[in-house]
Amino acid sequence: MEKMSDLSSAKGISSESANDSFVKRREEFKQRELDRNDKDPCYEEGQMALDCLKQHMYDKSKCVLEFENTRACKKFWNKVQWHRFFNGITPKMPEKEEWEAVKKEYSKWISN
């Protein structure tokens, strides 16, 4: 099996260029993760469910609470979006800075 440097040189790509490309892709991936975290109010709940699956070797029966929590979160924010849409409030999904205030406001009348 050829080494990475051998493959890179065979294709006319320097190892430095390949390494720079890898670093660039890794940074882009990290930025997408940050963007998801800023746009998805249930990102942390989803990550906890995935971490639970990994910890319990993908046995879903051991992570029921985490998945219920994720579903409840998504259900809550879906109701918030529909309420804001029907009342002409834009954007439908509030900005991350507003999430805590919105949770307090809507949790008074939205029951899961």
C-alpha positions in Angstrom: 0.0 0.0 0.0 1.3 3.4 -0.9 1.9 6.1 1.6 0.1 9.4 1.5 3.2 11.3 0.4 3.7 8.7 -2.4 0.2 9.2 -3.6 0.4 12.9 -3.4 3.6 13.0 -5.4 2.2 10.6 -7.9 -0.7 13.0 -8.5 1.6 16.0 -8.7 0.5 17.3 -5.3 3.1 18.3 -2.8 2.7 17.0 0.7 2.5 20.5 2.0 -0.3 21.3 -0.4 -2.2 18.1 0.7 -1.7 19.0 4.3 -2.9 22.6 3.8 -6.0 21.2 2.0 -6.7 18.9 5.0 -6.3 21.8 7.5 -8.6 23.9 5.4 -11.3 21.2 5.2 -11.0 20.6 9.0 -11.5 24.3 9.6 -14.5 24.4 7.3 -16.0 21.4 9.2 -15.5 23.1 12.5 -17.2 26.3 11.2 -20.2 24.2 10.0 -20.5 22.7 13.5 -20.5 26.2 15.0 -23.1 27.3 12.5 -25.3 24.4 13.4 -25.0 25.2 17.0 -26.0 28.8 16.4 -29.0 27.9 14.2 -30.4 24.8 15.9 -31.7 25.3 19.4 -31.9 21.6 20.0 -28.3 20.9 18.8 -27.0 20.2 22.4 -29.9 17.8 23.1 -29.2 16.0 19.8 -25.5 15.7 20.6 -26.3 14.3 24.0 -28.4 11.6 22.4 -25.7 10.7 19.9 -23.1 10.7 22.7 -25.3 8.4 24.7 -25.6 6.0 21.7 -21.8 5.9 21.3 -21.4 5.3 25.1 -23.8 2.4 25.1 -22.6 0.9 21.8 -25.7 2.1 19.9 -28.2 0.4 22.1 -31.2 2.8 21.7 -33.0 1.3 24.7 -30.4 2.8 27.0 -30.9 6.3 25.6 -34.7 6.7 25.6 -34.6 9.8 27.9 -32.1 11.6 25.7 -34.2 10.9 22.6 -37.4 12.0 24.3 -35.7 15.2 25.4 -34.6 15.9 21.8 -38.1 15.2 20.5 -39.6 17.5 23.1 -37.2 20.2 22.3 -37.9 20.0 18.5 -41.6 19.9 19.2 -41.4 23.1 21.3 -39.4 25.0 18.8 -41.6 23.9 16.0 -44.6 25.3 17.9 -42.7 28.6 18.4 -41.9 28.8 14.7 -45.5 28.2 13.7 -46.8 30.8 16.2 -44.3 33.4 15.0 -45.2 32.6 11.4 -49.0 32.9 11.9 -48.5 36.1 13.8 -46.2 37.6 11.1 -43.1 37.7 13.3 -39.9 37.3 11.4 -37.7 35.5 11.5 -39.6 32.4 12.3 -36.7 31.1 14.3 -35.3 33.7 16.8 -31.6 34.4 16.9 -29.5 32.4 19.4 -29.2 35.4 21.7 -33.1 35.5 22.1 -33.5 31.8 22.8 -33.6 32.0 26.6 -36.2 34.9 26.6 -38.3 33.1 24.0 -38.2 29.9 26.1 -39.5 31.8 29.1 -42.1 33.6 27.1 -43.5 30.6 25.2 -43.1 27.9 27.9 -45.9 29.7 29.8 -48.5 28.7 27.2 -47.0 25.9 25.1 -47.5 22.5 26.7 -45.5 19.6 25.4 
